[in-house]
Amino acid sequence: MKKLVLVALVAGFLVSCKKDYTCQCNAGGITLSNNSIGKLTKKDADKACNGSDNATLGIECTAIEK
């Protein structure tokens, strides 16, 4: 019984780590896009938001929690 409770707590914690994120991209202070990227962890949201060659184009993208 104790193991079941422990597994339930760990599963609940992992699910709670995922949140809805939006990827906001700016260049020169102007917002270029503001796209929903879904329910992810912060690390995965940052990867999804910065996955392209935006830095070479002078575009800065940030994952923002909704």
N, C-alpha and C positions, 0 to 999 in steps of 0.2 A: 504494500500500500504506500509506503514511504517513497519507493522508487517511482511510482506512478505520479505522485504529487510533485516530485522533483522534476520529472520529465515535463509535466504540464507547466510548471513555472519557467523552465528553460525555453520551452516552445513559445510561451506567452511573451517572454522577454525578446526573443528573436523577431517575432511578428511586430512587436511595438517599435523596433528599431527602424522599420521601413515606414517612410512617410511620403506624402505626395510632394513632388518637386517640380519647379518650373525652371527652364533654362533661359536666362535673360542675357542677350548679347548686345554689347555697346561698342561704338567706335566714335571717338572724339566727343564723348558726352551725349551722343544721340543713340536712343534705343533702336536697334535694328530688328530684333525679334524677341518674342516672349512666348516660348512654347512649353506646354506641359510635357514632361518626360515620364510621368507615372510614379508609381509607388516603389521607391528604392531606398537603399541605405544611403547615407551622405556620401560615402566613398564611391559607390556605384553611380550616384547622380553626378558627382564631379567628373568622373570618367566619361559618362555619356555626354555631358555638356561640353567638355574640352577635347573630345575625341578627334576633331578634324584639324585642319591646318589653319585655324583662326588666328593664331599668334603671328604667323607670317603675313597675314593680311591686315594686321593692326586691329583685330577684333578681339575684345575681351568678353568671355562668357563666364557666367557665374550661376551655380545651382542654388536656387532660393526655395526654402521650404514654404509651402502654401499655408 
